[in-house]
Amino acid sequence: MTRIAIIGLGLIGGSMGLALKKVADLELVGFARRPEVASKALSIGAVDRAEGNLLSAVKEANLVIIATPVVAIKEILAQIGERLSQGCIVTDTASTKAQVMGWAEEFLPSSVSFIGGHPMAGKEASGIEAADAALFAGCTYCLVPGRGATTEAINVVEGLVRQIGAKPIFLNAPEHDSLVAAISHLPLLLSAALVSATTRSPSWPKMAKLAATGFRDLTRLASGNPVMSLDICLTNREPILHWIDEYIKELGEFRRLVSEGGQEMEQAFIRARQGRERWLGEIVEGA
């Protein structure tokens, strides 16, 4: 029986375990630093066995899935690299890829294939309590094969992604990091900045009573795991800074339009609406 080790049993790792148990006959071994998290993962059926020792968790594993905050991956790869079985496949779920791919090359032996991964899926809630077998259904799942990854290993990970209902897309690491900086990491920062600006206002107690779905939708990402958010910014700094600058330019233009008023401002809103509707149409066509 294929043995899969899941390192990190939060929302993504727990959901991965639940999704895999629904579609394949596998042995899932989980590792979490906090015993209560491992215990919860066991109780909901996300893993078959939980190990409190990282090296014990990956022992004789055919596939290792690292579902931790980005920065933690470096230490994990350094610890497990020489202890993995020959032919083992390692993948991750981190939101940035360039540094992760570098760590994989540094710490994993040539007998191990690394395929970077990033499911474009999430929830407002985090942690094992929010784990959901359907989390990946229909989502885009980025794959970044390592330099020494075998064709067989790439096919295995691609097949796993399809099994859990996701749609694989192959990218290189710099391309991935540039694209997600715009459509994932910038929205995270905008969400956090909006919460910060409004909740620090002396008027917030009254504003809070008026805030409804619009505010809730725009600030959802601010409820994410702060450690993961920090790691994203630390490991994708330059692409994020580029898109912050681009957004500041656009916001400055909207400030001018608001100040001046008139038809030009209406046209800006029309263009924005048309751009979003085209995107939504592309999603429907690609479904």
C-alpha positions as CSV (number, residue, x, y, z in Angstrom):
1,M,0.0,0.0,0.0
2,T,1.3,3.5,-0.8
3,R,2.3,5.4,2.3
4,I,1.9,9.2,2.3
5,A,3.3,11.4,5.0
6,I,1.6,14.7,5.6
7,I,3.8,17.2,7.5
8,G,1.7,19.9,8.9
9,L,-2.0,19.2,9.8
10,G,-3.6,22.6,9.5
11,L,-6.4,23.6,7.0
12,I,-4.4,22.5,3.9
13,G,-2.7,19.4,5.4
14,G,-5.9,18.2,7.1
15,S,-8.0,18.8,4.0
16,M,-5.5,17.0,1.9
17,G,-5.7,13.9,4.1
18,L,-9.5,14.0,4.1
19,A,-9.6,14.4,0.3
20,L,-7.1,11.6,-0.3
21,K,-9.0,9.2,2.0
22,K,-12.1,9.7,-0.2
23,V,-10.5,8.8,-3.5
24,A,-7.7,6.3,-2.9
25,D,-6.7,3.3,-0.7
26,L,-3.6,4.8,1.1
27,E,-1.8,4.8,4.4
28,L,-1.7,8.4,5.6
29,V,0.8,9.2,8.3
30,G,0.6,12.7,9.8
31,F,3.0,14.9,11.7
32,A,2.2,18.0,13.7
33,R,4.3,19.8,16.3
34,R,1.3,20.2,18.7
35,P,-0.1,16.8,20.0
36,E,-3.7,18.2,20.2
37,V,-3.6,19.0,16.5
38,A,-2.4,15.5,15.6
39,S,-5.1,14.0,17.9
40,K,-7.8,16.1,16.1
41,A,-6.5,15.0,12.7
42,L,-6.8,11.4,13.9
43,S,-10.3,11.8,15.3
44,I,-11.7,13.3,12.0
45,G,-10.0,10.7,9.9
46,A,-7.5,13.0,8.1
47,V,-4.7,10.6,8.9
48,D,-4.5,6.9,9.8
49,R,-1.6,7.4,12.2
50,A,0.1,10.4,13.8
51,E,3.7,10.6,14.7
52,G,5.3,13.0,17.2
53,N,8.7,12.6,15.5
54,L,9.3,14.1,12.1
55,L,11.8,11.4,11.0
56,S,9.4,8.6,12.1
57,A,6.6,10.2,10.1
58,V,8.5,10.1,6.8
59,K,10.1,6.7,7.4
60,E,9.4,4.4,4.4
61,A,7.0,7.0,2.9
62,N,6.5,6.8,-0.9
63,L,5.3,10.4,-1.0
64,V,5.8,13.3,1.5
65,I,3.5,16.3,1.4
66,I,4.8,19.4,3.4
67,A,1.9,21.6,4.3
68,T,3.5,24.1,6.7
69,P,4.2,27.8,6.6
70,V,6.9,28.6,3.9
71,V,9.9,29.4,6.1
72,A,9.4,26.1,8.1
73,I,10.0,24.1,4.9
74,K,13.7,24.8,4.9
75,E,14.3,23.2,8.3
76,I,12.0,20.3,7.4
77,L,13.8,19.5,4.2
78,A,17.2,19.8,6.0
79,Q,16.0,17.3,8.6
80,I,14.4,14.7,6.4
81,G,16.6,14.9,3.3
82,E,19.0,12.0,4.0
83,R,16.3,9.9,5.7
84,L,14.0,9.5,2.8
85,S,13.6,6.3,1.0
86,Q,15.2,6.0,-2.5
87,G,12.7,7.1,-5.1
88,C,10.6,9.0,-2.6
89,I,8.6,11.9,-4.0
90,V,8.3,15.2,-2.0
91,T,5.9,18.0,-2.7
92,D,4.7,21.1,-0.7
93,T,1.7,23.4,-0.7
94,A,3.4,26.7,0.0
95,S,2.3,30.0,-1.5
96,T,5.7,30.9,-2.8
97,K,8.0,28.7,-4.8
98,A,11.4,30.2,-5.7
99,Q,13.0,29.8,-2.3
100,V,11.3,26.5,-1.7
101,M,12.7,25.1,-4.9
102,G,16.2,26.3,-3.9
103,W,15.9,24.6,-0.5
104,A,14.8,21.3,-2.2
105,E,17.9,21.4,-4.4
106,E,20.1,22.1,-1.4
107,F,18.8,19.5,1.0
108,L,17.3,16.6,-1.0
109,P,19.4,13.8,-2.5
110,S,19.4,13.1,-6.2
111,S,17.4,9.9,-5.5
112,V,14.4,12.0,-4.4
113,S,12.1,13.9,-6.7
114,F,10.7,17.3,-5.6
115,I,7.7,18.8,-7.2
116,G,6.6,22.1,-5.8
117,G,2.9,22.6,-5.3
118,H,0.5,25.4,-4.5
119,P,-3.3,24.8,-4.4
120,M,-5.2,28.0,-5.0
121,A,-7.7,27.3,-2.3
122,G,-8.4,28.4,1.2
123,K,-11.0,29.5,3.7
124,E,-11.6,32.3,6.1
125,A,-11.0,29.9,9.0
126,S,-7.7,28.1,9.5
127,G,-6.5,25.1,11.4
128,I,-7.4,21.4,11.5
129,E,-10.9,22.3,12.7
130,A,-11.6,23.9,9.3
131,A,-10.3,20.9,7.3
132,D,-12.6,20.0,4.4
133,A,-12.4,17.1,2.0
134,A,-14.0,19.3,-0.8
135,L,-11.5,22.2,-0.3
136,F,-9.6,21.5,-3.5
137,A,-12.6,20.6,-5.7
138,G,-12.4,22.7,-8.9
139,C,-9.4,24.8,-7.8
140,T,-6.3,25.5,-9.8
141,Y,-3.3,23.7,-8.4
142,C,0.1,25.0,-9.4
143,L,2.9,22.5,-10.0
144,V,6.6,23.4,-10.3
145,P,8.8,20.3,-11.0
146,G,12.3,20.4,-9.5
147,R,15.3,20.2,-11.8
148,G,15.9,16.5,-11.1
149,A,12.3,15.3,-10.8
150,T,11.6,12.2,-12.8
151,T,8.7,12.0,-15.3
152,E,7.1,9.3,-13.2
153,A,7.2,11.4,-10.1
154,I,5.7,14.4,-11.9
155,N,2.9,12.1,-13.2
156,V,2.3,10.8,-9.7
157,V,1.8,14.3,-8.2
158,E,-0.3,15.4,-11.2
159,G,-2.5,12.3,-10.8
160,L,-2.9,13.0,-7.1
161,V,-3.9,16.6,-7.8
162,R,-6.6,15.4,-10.3
163,Q,-7.8,12.7,-7.8
164,I,-8.6,15.4,-5.2
165,G,-10.6,17.3,-7.8
166,A,-8.1,20.1,-8.6
167,K,-6.9,21.3,-12.0
168,P,-3.1,21.2,-12.3
169,I,-1.2,23.9,-14.1
170,F,2.6,23.8,-14.7
171,L,4.7,26.9,-14.1
172,N,8.3,27.7,-13.3
173,A,9.1,29.2,-9.9
174,P,9.7,32.9,-10.9
175,E,6.6,33.0,-13.1
176,H,4.5,31.5,-10.3
177,D,5.8,34.0,-7.7
178,S,5.2,36.9,-9.9
179,L,1.6,35.9,-10.8
180,V,0.5,35.0,-7.3
181,A,2.0,38.3,-5.9
182,A,-0.6,40.1,-8.0
183,I,-3.7,38.0,-7.5
184,S,-3.1,36.5,-4.0
185,H,-0.4,38.3,-2.0
186,L,-1.4,41.8,-2.9
187,P,-5.1,41.2,-2.0
188,L,-3.9,39.8,1.4
189,L,-2.0,43.0,2.1
190,L,-4.9,45.2,0.9
191,S,-7.3,43.3,3.2
192,A,-5.0,43.7,6.2
193,A,-4.4,47.4,5.5
194,L,-8.1,48.1,5.2
195,V,-8.8,46.4,8.6
196,S,-5.9,48.3,10.1
197,A,-7.0,51.7,8.7
198,T,-10.6,51.3,9.8
199,T,-10.3,49.5,13.2
200,R,-7.8,52.1,14.4
201,S,-10.2,55.0,13.7
202,P,-11.9,56.6,16.7
203,S,-15.1,56.1,14.7
204,W,-14.7,52.3,14.5
205,P,-17.2,51.4,17.2
206,K,-20.0,53.0,15.1
207,M,-18.5,51.9,11.8
208,A,-18.5,48.3,13.1
209,K,-22.2,48.4,13.5
210,L,-22.7,49.4,9.9
211,A,-20.1,47.1,8.3
212,A,-21.8,44.4,6.2
213,T,-21.0,42.1,3.3
214,G,-18.9,44.5,1.3
215,F,-16.5,45.0,4.2
216,R,-16.6,41.3,5.1
217,D,-15.7,40.3,1.6
218,L,-12.9,42.7,1.2
219,T,-11.3,41.9,4.6
220,R,-11.7,38.1,4.6
221,L,-8.0,37.5,3.9
222,A,-7.0,39.4,7.0
223,S,-8.4,36.5,9.0
224,G,-5.7,34.2,7.7
225,N,-2.8,32.6,9.6
226,P,-0.4,35.5,10.5
227,V,2.7,33.2,10.4
228,M,1.8,32.2,6.8
229,S,1.2,35.8,5.8
230,L,4.5,36.9,7.2
231,D,6.3,34.0,5.5
232,I,4.7,34.9,2.1
233,C,6.1,38.5,2.4
234,L,9.5,37.3,3.5
235,T,9.9,34.8,0.6
236,N,8.3,36.8,-2.2
237,R,9.4,40.4,-1.4
238,E,10.3,41.8,-4.8
239,P,7.3,40.7,-6.7
240,I,5.0,41.9,-3.9
241,L,6.7,45.3,-3.8
242,H,6.3,45.6,-7.5
243,W,2.5,45.0,-7.3
244,I,2.2,47.3,-4.3
245,D,3.7,50.1,-6.4
246,E,1.4,49.3,-9.3
247,Y,-1.6,49.4,-7.0
248,I,-0.5,52.7,-5.4
249,K,-0.3,54.2,-8.9
250,E,-3.8,53.0,-9.7
251,L,-5.2,54.2,-6.3
252,G,-3.6,57.6,-6.9
253,E,-5.4,57.8,-10.3
254,F,-8.7,56.9,-8.6
255,R,-7.9,59.6,-6.0
256,R,-7.5,62.1,-8.8
257,L,-10.8,61.0,-10.3
258,V,-12.7,61.3,-7.1
259,S,-11.2,64.7,-6.5
260,E,-12.2,66.0,-10.0
261,G,-15.5,64.1,-10.4
262,G,-17.2,63.8,-13.7
263,Q,-17.7,61.3,-16.5
264,E,-14.0,60.1,-16.5
265,M,-14.6,58.6,-13.1
266,E,-17.7,56.7,-14.3
267,Q,-15.7,55.3,-17.3
268,A,-13.1,54.0,-14.8
269,F,-15.8,52.1,-12.9
270,I,-17.2,50.8,-16.2
271,R,-13.7,49.5,-17.2
272,A,-13.2,47.9,-13.8
273,R,-16.6,46.2,-14.0
274,Q,-16.0,44.9,-17.6
275,G,-12.6,43.6,-16.6
276,R,-14.0,41.6,-13.7
277,E,-16.9,40.3,-15.8
278,R,-14.5,39.1,-18.5
279,W,-12.6,37.2,-15.8
280,L,-15.7,35.7,-14.4
281,G,-16.7,34.6,-17.9
282,E,-13.3,33.0,-18.4
283,I,-13.8,31.0,-15.2
284,V,-17.2,29.7,-16.4
285,E,-15.7,28.8,-19.8
286,G,-12.8,27.0,-18.2
287,A,-14.9,25.0,-15.7
